[in-house]
Amino acid sequence: MRPGSDRQRRLRLAAALAALLLAGLAAGLVTGAQGFSPSAFWADLHNEQTWLIVTGIRAPRTVGAALAGALLGLAGAIAQGLFRNPLADPYLLGSAAGAGLGVVLVLAAATLPGAAASSATLAWIEQVGLVSAAFVGAVAGIGLTVALAGGALHTLRLLLAGVVVGVLLGAASDLVTVLSPEALRGKQAFMLGSTSFLGPPALALMAGGLVVVAWPAWRHARALDALTLGEDSAASLGLDLARVRLVLVLLLAGATALAVSQAGLVAFVGLVAPHLVRRHAPGAHGWLLAASAGMGAALLLAADVLSRAVIAPQELPVGVVTAVLGGIYLFVLLRRRTMA
């Protein structure tokens, strides 16, 4: 395909993503207890209580869903470029299992005998919180994976270490829930994914984290391009594979841990977003990283609106919605390729 045509496809996708993001933000503002209802939104907008709900709950939640999706989309693009595998996702290095274990440990601590009567224990739990526990657990999981692999030089070792760490931390989490069954429900609610509790502090953290991760990731886009040629070719171009991979793993860890700690375990967004970009408007990693972040934001915005609207006034876990939609998309894609 001609370069001009590729550029046009990227411009069209960028315009489509901008339109989808604007539509998703607007849909998030008009979706409430009555589901997706623009007419009710405009009719009650003059009401002070409605305005407080929109600005204090719906707006932060909607913007937070976009930011969490952008972090996951960016992390997915980094992971797939780092491992040269289109099926890589942000959770393959043990971040999900680590976050789950961190959440379970904090919940179990709250149910220890005498914990309810101990003001010091309750204060500690309130200070640490599930968000902090999930973040620390996710980072610890990836750190343990890197340590077990002996660094980030060998991607196959990283993948195998990620599998081992995921199994071990998952088993440890299950053991804690056996000893403290009360922690199981809280773990399930958190790890199924939710944007219900996103507020201004979470928005500030995710926006700052997105900037901190996106800039160095974009600076390493050429290194990701070189890795697609193979390790030998990348090394012959003067690329320090050990340093570059370690930096990329750190960026992947930061983006994934931040998204998981704020929105829980949201499945498939980090896997599908880069795939959709490559399918409709392929390009170098500089483009892929930015477009994947935008695609992830659009996908999670759409899933968040659906999670609120399908069975309103109740809500579906947003992680379940993304898993269903992502699974259907990959199933249809696989069927098409099998029949082709």
Order of alpha helices (4+ residues) and beta strands (2+ residues): alpha-beta-beta-alpha-alpha-alpha-alpha-alpha-alpha-alpha-alpha-alpha-alpha-alpha-alpha-alpha-alpha
